[in-house]
Amino acid sequence: MNTEVMEVSVVLPGGRSVAGLRMGSTSGVPVLALHGWLDNAMSFVPLAPWLDSANVLAMDHAGHGASEPRGAGSLYTFLEYVEDVLSVADSLGWARFSLLGHSLGAAVALAVAGVAPGRIERVALIDGLGPAVTEPGEFPGALRRTLTVRAAGVRGSRTFPTVAAAVDRMLEVRTPLARSSAELIASRGLCTRDAGVAFVHDPRLHLPSLQRLTEDQVCALLAEVTAPVLLFRPQHGWPVPHEVVARRMGLLAMVSVVEVPGGHHVHMDAPEVVGPPLRAFLTATEAR
């Protein structure tokens, strides 16, 4: 069983670098793994024993982990994450590949599968079934609130006296998360500063986005997905209205659901629950 994890970096058109962790087998099926908001590639390391026969690149999204932030004046919009995934795959020479996404990464994975259905073999989702939306009638008020927050500017990253203190803060603001999982994310998400440590992610990630899709736009994307989809739904995961889940699942051509105990980061807190069905799904060879 190959559980070795290696640091890699990919340079995108324009010169910005995207970092990540390579795991599994270089001769296996190619898989891009996409983490959640304010997490990083380390969040997929607990699954490494079950990804040994796949060729996995767990990438750090822009401004997360060891990836470079977006340039001055740039925004962190949902569709830019989608573009980055396709650019990374192009840089790797992957004409066809599978996707593994958690939370934000799951939303991005589904959008990529809808935008480029001919390139995507399989899509595995952990507690995520598409992006959050703003309905047309809500847009003016949402935009006013967003502009007000953005006009106030972004605060710099807080300095913590110790790694333990930074982890304590993560556990205060995150959904239920095991301390060992928070420590793993922090091992790639902190840097030394002054007399303590600070989170390395771009502070602009905390600003609300100026770009939100409507439910109709999301549904149109999902209707374009042709790849088989496996959705892990943790018992105590992110709350999504039942009607939204039902509607979106109904648009997918091939979708299977695995109900698992645990919370939003179940793939980290209980990888032995997610790992076996994930391995079987990603390495399945039946014809589509």
N, C-alpha and C positions, 0 to 999 in steps of 0.2 A: 504494500500500500504506500503510495507516494503522497506524503503530506508536506513536502518541502514548499516553502513560500519564498518567492524571490521578488525583490524590488525592480520595477521597470518604469520607463518613462517614454512617452510618445509625444512627438512634436507635431502640432496641428498646422495647417496652412495659416500663415500669419505669424507663426513663431511661438505661440503660447504652448507651454508644455502641460501635458496631463500625466500625472503619476498614477501608479497602481501596483497591485500585487499579483504576481503570476503564480498559479497553483495548479496541481493536477498533472496531466500528461500532455506534452506538446504534440503527440500523435492522436490525441482525443478530439472529440467534437468541440469546435470553438464556441465559447460562451463568454459574453460580456456580463459582468455582475455589477449592478447599480444600487448603491446604498441610499439610505434615507437622508433627509435634511439634517445637517449638522453632524451626521455620522461620518464615517470614512471607510475606505476599503478594508480596514481591519475587522469590520463587523462581519465579514464573510469567513474569516479564518476559522471560527468554530466548526464550520461546515466542511473544512478541507478534507477530513477523512472520507467523506461521501462524494467528493468531487475529484477523486483520484484518477478516474478514467476519462475525465473531460479536460479540455484545454481552456482553463478559466483565466480571464483577466478581470480582476475586481478593480475598477477604476475609481479614483477620487474625482468627484465632480469638481468643476471649476471653483476655486476659492475654498475648497475643503482639503483636509489632509495635506499631502505634499504637492498637490496640483497648484499651478499658478492661479492667482485671482484674475478676473476679467479686468481689462484696461480701465484707466480713469475715464469716467463719464459713461461707462457701460452699465447695463442693468442685468440683474439676474432674473431672466424671464423663463417661463416654462419651456417655450419653444427653442430657446438657446440650448437647454439641456438636451433636447431631442437632436438638434444639429450636432452637438458635440459627440454624441454616441455614434452617429453615422460617420463623422470625421475620424474618430478613433478606429472604427472598423476598417475604413478606407486605408488609414495609415498602417494597419496591421496586414493589409492585403486580404481581408476576410470578405469574400463576395457573399457568402451565406454564413449565418451564425445564429445561435440561440441567445436568449436573454433571461437573466435572473434578476429580479428587482424587489426591493423592499421599500414600502411606504412611498416616498417621493420617487424612488427608483422604479417602483412598480408602475406608477403613473407614467413615467417617462418610457418605460419598456413597452407599454401598451400603445402609446402614441407612435413610437418608432415602428412597431409592428403594423400599425395602420397606415403610416406614411410610406413605408417600404416593404409591403407584404411579400414581394418576391425574394427578399433577402433573408427573411426570418424563418428559421426552422421550427423553433419551439419557444414558448414564453412561460416562465415560472414566476408567479407573483406571491409575495409574502405580505399579507395584510395591506393590500392596496388594489384598487380596481379602477384606476383612472384618476385624473386630477380633480381638485376642488374647482367649483364653478361659481360664476356670478351671472344671475339671470338678467336679461336686458333691462327690466324695470328697476333692478337694484344697482345698475351700473353708475348712474350719476352720483348717488350718495356714497357708494364705495370709492369712486374716484376722488371725491372731495376729501374723504377721510384719509386715503392714501397720500394725496398731495400734502395734506396738513402734516402728517407724520414725517414725510420725506423732507419737507421744508425745515423741520426742526433739526435735521442733520442726524448723522450717525455717531453714536458714542464709541469711543475706543474700547478695545478688549480690556476687561478687568484683570488685574493681577492678583493671584492667590498666593499665600505664603508657602503652600506645599501642594504636591500632587493630590494628596488625600483631601485637601480642602476643595480643590477643583472638582474632584470626583463627587464630593458631598453636594456641590452645587448642581452637578448634572443630575444627581438622584432627586434633587428637590424639584426640578423643572421638567424632567422627562416623565413619560408614562412609566408604569411599574417596570423596573429594570434591575436585574441582579447587579450587585456591586462588581462582581468579577467581569461582567459584560461592560459596565461603565469604565472600568479600569483598562480594558482592552481597547476601547475606542479612544480613551485618553492617551494611551501609549503612542498613538499616531496623531493625536489632536492637540497636543500641548507643546509649548516651546518655553525655554528658559528666558526670563525677563526680569531685569533688576534683581531683587532679592527673592524672586519667586517664580511662578509659571503663569502662562496665559494661553488661552485657546488660540490656535493658529488660523481658524477659519476667518474669512473676510467678514468684518463687522457689518458690511453692507447687506449680508445675507439676512440680517434681522429686519431690514426695511420691507414693508409690504410691496408686492409686485404691482407694477403699472399694467400688467397684462394678465387678464383672467379670461378663460374660455367660458362659453355658455354650455349648458347641458346638451343642446342640439349639436354644437360643434364636437363635443366629446363623443356623442353617440354616432355621429357621422364617421369619426375616426375608427371607433370600435367595429363598425359595420364593415370596414375594409380589412380587418384582421382575418387572415386565412390560416395562420399557424395554430396548432393545438396549444391550448392554454391550461395550465395547472394553477389553481388558486388555493393557497393555504389561508384558512380563516381561523385565527386564534380565538379561543373562547372569550378572552378579555382584550380583544384588539381594539383598533380605532373605531369609534361608533360611526356607522354610516346608515342612513335610513334604509329600511328593508326594500322599499319601492325602488330606490336608486340602484341597489345591488341587483335586484331582479331584472330591472330594465336593461342594465348594462350587460349582465350575463346573457340575457336573451338575444343580444346582438352578436355575440361571439359564435363563430361557426362551430368550433370544437372546444368545449370547456369542461374541465373536471374540477371538483372541489374536495379538498381534504380539510375536515374540521379537526383542529388540534387544541389540546389544552395549552394554556399559557397566555402571555400578553403580546404587546406590539412587537417586541424584540424576541419572539419565541425562537427564531433561528440562532440566536446567541445564547439565550438562557436555557434552552432545551434542544440543542442541535440534533440529538438522537431521535427526536420526534419528527423533525423535518427532513433529516438526511436521507433515510432509506427511500421514501417515495420520490424525493427530488432526484436521487441518483437514477432510479428506474425510469423516470420521465425524461431526463436529459439524454440518456443513452439509449432510449428505445429506437428500434430500427424499422418499425413497421412502415409500410409505404403510406404516403398521404394521398 
